[in-house]
Amino acid sequence: MKSNKTIIITGTSGGIGFVLAEYFGKKGHKVYGLSRKTAESPYFITIPTDITDNNQVQAAITKVLNDGQNIDLLINNAGMGMVGAVEDSTKDDIWKLFNLNLVGAVQLMSAVLPAMRAQKNGQIINISSIGSEMGLPFRGFYSASKSALDKVTEAIRYEVSPWNIHVCSLHLGDIKTKIAENRVKTSVSDPYKITFSKVHDLMNSHVDDGTEPLDVAVYIEKLILKDHWKAHYYFGKFGQKIGVPLKWILPQRLYEKLMKKYNKLD
Ligand SMILES: NC(=O)c1ccc[n+]([C@@H]2O[C@H](COP(=O)([O-])OP(=O)(O)OC[C@H]3O[C@@H](n4cnc5c(N)ncnc54)[C@H](OP(=O)(O)O)[C@@H]3O)[C@@H](O)[C@H]2O)c1
């Protein structure tokens, strides 16, 4: 990897994004972090940006270009979770989630692509989830928002490959961050309260026992050295990654039975 890449990472005020930004900054890359809050770090520059506001996104990318930088790599990392029963989810909550996890990420891609086309190269990593490959109980809209981004990723690969621009989804398993605190939480109605509470405790314990964000940085460092990218990469604990091929291989009833067991729903 060349030592002076310019990397834009969204969601760098905490969690995975902060660790990625510091990691690549320490390695000598020029890193710009886009988030609403600013995390102090000598290793990257924060441009305070709400990525759901396209004017702010455009202004941030203009600032990077005005600094005289190419844009070598975009890591679309900003995102949030949402928990609650599908039945109880409000239109406002669903929109808020999709507006960040899907529309925000797309706005970033649209903002960097003119520069990447002009320089005839570029890399874009859309941070997705292993949970985008299956409808997770009480996280249906989170799965759906990441799954929607995956489909856009698959489509845009065909559109931008003539300019040597590579795009992929990086599906993460549970990573130890504050994502659980930052999730949109819908109110849970009585019929779902008991099962929701079991699944909710379990999902939070999975995040607490998750992989370290630093391991994601090391994985991405290797990924960006590759000349050709697949559309999908999976990173996380074996017990979570295996859920993806099992969904394709196993009879559906058996797969759902296993998912119920895994989620303590049986
Ligand atoms: N942690 C996991 O287990 C896990 C698993 C699979 C996938 N992921 C994905 O990994 C990504 C990072 O998650 P994380 O665990 O690091 O979450 P996190 O700790 O909650 O951090 C989320 C980051 O997104 C930023 N963000 C939220 N809304 C924003 C907005 N409107 N504009 C700009 N930035 C915004 C936040 O900064 P501000 O609030 O300052 O804006 C924050 O820096 C997400 O896309 C998540 O879905 C995480």
The ligand as a MOL file (V3000), in Angstrom:
LIG
                    3D

  0  0  0     0  0            999 V3000
M  V30 BEGIN CTAB
M  V30 COUNTS 48 52 0 0 0
M  V30 BEGIN ATOM
M  V30 1 N -20.2620 -2.9250 16.4280 0
M  V30 2 C -20.7580 -3.9670 15.8020 0
M  V30 3 O -20.9740 -5.0400 16.4080 0
M  V30 4 C -21.0640 -3.9010 14.3200 0
M  V30 5 C -21.3820 -5.1040 13.6380 0
M  V30 6 C -21.6580 -5.0440 12.2830 0
M  V30 7 C -21.6170 -3.8470 11.6030 0
M  V30 8 N -21.3250 -2.7010 12.2840 0 CHG=1
M  V30 9 C -21.3260 -1.4380 11.5490 0
M  V30 10 O -20.0970 -0.7730 11.7570 0
M  V30 11 C -20.2980 0.6450 11.6500 0
M  V30 12 C -19.6980 1.3390 12.8600 0
M  V30 13 O -20.3710 0.8760 14.0190 0
M  V30 14 P -19.8190 1.0990 15.5010 0
M  V30 15 O -20.0300 -0.1790 16.2200 0
M  V30 16 O -18.4850 1.7170 15.4790 0 CHG=-1
M  V30 17 O -20.9250 2.1260 16.0270 0
M  V30 18 P -20.8160 3.3500 17.0540 0
M  V30 19 O -19.7960 3.0710 18.0910 0
M  V30 20 O -22.2170 3.6250 17.4860 0
M  V30 21 O -20.2720 4.5560 16.1400 0
M  V30 22 C -21.0870 5.0600 15.1220 0
M  V30 23 C -20.3830 6.2250 14.4440 0
M  V30 24 O -21.2620 6.7030 13.3960 0
M  V30 25 C -21.3230 8.0980 13.4930 0
M  V30 26 N -22.5950 8.6480 13.0030 0
M  V30 27 C -23.8440 8.3680 13.4220 0
M  V30 28 N -24.7260 9.1450 12.7800 0
M  V30 29 C -24.0090 9.9490 11.9580 0
M  V30 30 C -24.3490 10.9760 11.0400 0
M  V30 31 N -25.6330 11.3420 10.8460 0
M  V30 32 N -23.3570 11.5910 10.3540 0
M  V30 33 C -22.0660 11.2370 10.5590 0
M  V30 34 N -21.6830 10.2620 11.3840 0
M  V30 35 C -22.6430 9.6350 12.0820 0
M  V30 36 C -21.1540 8.4110 14.9820 0
M  V30 37 O -20.6310 9.7370 15.1490 0
M  V30 38 P -21.4980 11.0220 15.5560 0
M  V30 39 O -22.5560 10.5720 16.5070 0
M  V30 40 O -20.4540 11.9270 16.1660 0
M  V30 41 O -22.0240 11.5740 14.2930 0
M  V30 42 C -20.1130 7.3860 15.3870 0
M  V30 43 O -18.8180 7.9010 15.1720 0
M  V30 44 C -21.8000 0.8470 11.5020 0
M  V30 45 O -22.1210 1.0230 10.1390 0
M  V30 46 C -22.3770 -0.4560 12.0280 0
M  V30 47 O -23.6400 -0.7410 11.5020 0
M  V30 48 C -21.0390 -2.7030 13.6190 0
M  V30 END ATOM
M  V30 BEGIN BOND
M  V30 1 1 1 2
M  V30 2 2 2 3
M  V30 3 1 2 4
M  V30 4 1 4 5
M  V30 5 2 4 48
M  V30 6 2 5 6
M  V30 7 1 6 7
M  V30 8 2 7 8
M  V30 9 1 8 9
M  V30 10 1 8 48
M  V30 11 1 9 10
M  V30 12 1 9 46
M  V30 13 1 10 11
M  V30 14 1 11 12
M  V30 15 1 11 44
M  V30 16 1 12 13
M  V30 17 1 13 14
M  V30 18 2 14 15
M  V30 19 1 14 16
M  V30 20 1 14 17
M  V30 21 1 17 18
M  V30 22 2 18 19
M  V30 23 1 18 20
M  V30 24 1 18 21
M  V30 25 1 21 22
M  V30 26 1 22 23
M  V30 27 1 23 24
M  V30 28 1 23 42
M  V30 29 1 24 25
M  V30 30 1 25 26
M  V30 31 1 25 36
M  V30 32 1 26 27
M  V30 33 1 26 35
M  V30 34 2 27 28
M  V30 35 1 28 29
M  V30 36 1 29 30
M  V30 37 2 29 35
M  V30 38 1 30 31
M  V30 39 2 30 32
M  V30 40 1 32 33
M  V30 41 2 33 34
M  V30 42 1 34 35
M  V30 43 1 36 37
M  V30 44 1 36 42
M  V30 45 1 37 38
M  V30 46 2 38 39
M  V30 47 1 38 40
M  V30 48 1 38 41
M  V30 49 1 42 43
M  V30 50 1 44 45
M  V30 51 1 44 46
M  V30 52 1 46 47
M  V30 END BOND
M  V30 END CTAB
M  END
